[in-house]
Amino acid sequence: MSLAFWRWWGPLGLYMALIFLVSSQPRPSGLDQTPDLLLHAGAYFVMALLGVRALAKGLRERAPTAALCGGIMIAIAYGATDEWHQSHVAERVGSWLDLLYDGVGALMAGAALTAVWNLRGDPR
């Protein structure tokens, strides 16, 4: 695979691996007081950004709609597989509500990117 492939897709793959590793363990005690909404929405906000970045090969300019939607869908689809994975891990539970929070974070990333591009006056 080319260096360009790793430049755009490597960060997303590493981030997915990090989420998989965290999901494979019992919930860390330091996060017990943090609402699931913040944990999931924050994690999948970042994943959607990385997905859009990979598909659009950067975020400096407005991404095509397909890249924006694709990045959001990558994050939501991964969230679904992560919830399924957690349902098979001791002391973890797969939850539709957590998947909803994942989707909220991914959609917020899309909205934030769109707002930034609109404020900068990037052409559509």
ROGU-282790 format. One record per residue (C-alpha): x, y, z. Coordinates in Angstrom, 3 decimals. Layout:
<nodes>
+----------+----------+----------+
:       xx :       yy :       zz :
+----------+----------+----------+
:        X :        Y :        Z :
...
+----------+----------+----------+
</nodes>
This chain:
<nodes>
+----------+----------+----------+
:       xx :       yy :       zz :
+----------+----------+----------+
:    0.000 :    0.000 :    0.000 :
:    1.171 :    3.477 :   -0.778 :
:    2.305 :    6.101 :    1.673 :
:   -0.690 :    8.225 :    0.651 :
:   -3.050 :    5.439 :    1.741 :
:   -1.472 :    5.301 :    5.210 :
:   -1.456 :    9.101 :    5.452 :
:   -5.229 :    9.304 :    5.051 :
:   -6.490 :    5.958 :    6.381 :
:   -3.841 :    5.168 :    9.014 :
:   -5.128 :    7.570 :   11.691 :
:   -8.674 :    6.242 :   11.300 :
:   -7.489 :    2.626 :   11.528 :
:   -5.398 :    3.365 :   14.620 :
:   -8.307 :    5.179 :   16.254 :
:  -10.608 :    2.230 :   15.537 :
:   -8.034 :   -0.117 :   17.069 :
:   -7.859 :    2.085 :   20.171 :
:  -11.640 :    1.983 :   20.583 :
:  -11.575 :   -1.800 :   20.120 :
:   -8.915 :   -2.147 :   22.830 :
:  -10.808 :    0.074 :   25.266 :
:  -14.053 :   -1.796 :   24.530 :
:  -12.328 :   -5.105 :   25.254 :
:  -11.776 :   -4.169 :   28.895 :
:  -14.090 :   -3.430 :   31.802 :
:  -15.052 :    0.237 :   31.994 :
:  -12.119 :    2.142 :   33.525 :
:  -12.928 :    3.298 :   37.057 :
:  -11.946 :    6.901 :   36.286 :
:  -14.777 :    7.135 :   33.778 :
:  -17.533 :    5.927 :   36.111 :
:  -18.735 :    9.469 :   36.756 :
:  -18.653 :   10.542 :   33.098 :
:  -22.025 :   10.280 :   31.340 :
:  -22.150 :    7.751 :   28.495 :
:  -23.454 :   10.469 :   26.188 :
:  -20.216 :   12.438 :   26.539 :
:  -17.964 :    9.397 :   26.198 :
:  -19.692 :    7.973 :   23.142 :
:  -20.509 :   11.241 :   21.381 :
:  -16.969 :   12.505 :   21.897 :
:  -15.338 :    9.310 :   20.661 :
:  -17.500 :    9.047 :   17.559 :
:  -17.237 :   12.778 :   16.826 :
:  -13.498 :   12.213 :   16.416 :
:  -14.023 :    9.034 :   14.398 :
:  -16.366 :   10.793 :   11.973 :
:  -13.817 :   13.594 :   11.511 :
:  -11.136 :   11.023 :   10.736 :
:  -13.490 :    9.210 :    8.351 :
:  -14.332 :   12.374 :    6.431 :
:  -10.639 :   13.290 :    6.367 :
:   -9.735 :    9.894 :    4.905 :
:  -12.462 :    9.945 :    2.257 :
:  -11.852 :   13.576 :    1.240 :
:   -8.057 :   13.352 :    1.588 :
:   -8.019 :   16.272 :    3.963 :
:  -10.255 :   18.763 :    5.712 :
:   -8.744 :   22.077 :    4.589 :
:  -11.357 :   22.472 :    1.867 :
:  -15.045 :   21.583 :    1.918 :
:  -15.410 :   17.846 :    1.465 :
:  -17.775 :   16.487 :   -1.158 :
:  -21.164 :   15.502 :    0.256 :
:  -20.367 :   11.831 :   -0.367 :
:  -17.219 :   12.090 :    1.769 :
:  -19.061 :   13.935 :    4.540 :
:  -21.892 :   11.391 :    4.630 :
:  -19.460 :    8.504 :    4.216 :
:  -17.361 :    9.585 :    7.195 :
:  -20.467 :    9.843 :    9.349 :
:  -21.660 :    6.420 :    8.190 :
:  -18.253 :    4.833 :    8.857 :
:  -18.443 :    6.062 :   12.443 :
:  -22.029 :    4.886 :   12.966 :
:  -21.344 :    1.487 :   11.394 :
:  -18.263 :    1.032 :   13.544 :
:  -20.311 :    2.045 :   16.578 :
:  -22.770 :   -0.745 :   15.782 :
:  -19.978 :   -3.317 :   15.518 :
:  -18.450 :   -1.995 :   18.747 :
:  -21.714 :   -2.406 :   20.626 :
:  -21.974 :   -5.971 :   19.315 :
:  -18.361 :   -6.575 :   20.387 :
:  -19.068 :   -5.221 :   23.883 :
:  -22.003 :   -7.605 :   24.239 :
:  -19.420 :  -10.422 :   24.178 :
:  -16.984 :   -8.873 :   26.688 :
:  -17.210 :   -9.687 :   30.390 :
:  -18.547 :   -6.764 :   32.442 :
:  -19.568 :   -4.870 :   29.288 :
:  -22.972 :   -4.484 :   27.671 :
:  -23.918 :   -3.649 :   24.115 :
:  -26.564 :   -0.940 :   24.140 :
:  -28.832 :    0.637 :   21.540 :
:  -28.725 :    3.834 :   23.579 :
:  -24.928 :    3.892 :   23.348 :
:  -25.213 :    3.406 :   19.588 :
:  -27.589 :    6.378 :   19.497 :
:  -24.963 :    8.428 :   21.368 :
:  -22.337 :    7.280 :   18.837 :
:  -24.591 :    8.513 :   16.050 :
:  -25.167 :   11.839 :   17.799 :
:  -21.412 :   12.374 :   17.999 :
:  -20.888 :   11.441 :   14.350 :
:  -23.687 :   13.755 :   13.208 :
:  -22.317 :   16.564 :   15.373 :
:  -18.967 :   16.180 :   13.607 :
:  -20.687 :   16.541 :   10.251 :
:  -22.561 :   19.604 :   11.461 :
:  -19.394 :   21.142 :   12.922 :
:  -17.434 :   20.608 :    9.711 :
:  -20.257 :   22.078 :    7.646 :
:  -20.466 :   25.096 :    9.958 :
:  -16.710 :   25.722 :    9.734 :
:  -16.745 :   25.455 :    5.947 :
:  -19.749 :   27.789 :    5.740 :
:  -18.128 :   30.347 :    8.064 :
:  -14.964 :   30.274 :    5.939 :
:  -17.039 :   30.711 :    2.812 :
:  -15.722 :   27.521 :    1.182 :
:  -17.488 :   26.916 :   -2.130 :
:  -19.958 :   24.069 :   -2.288 :
+----------+----------+----------+
</nodes>
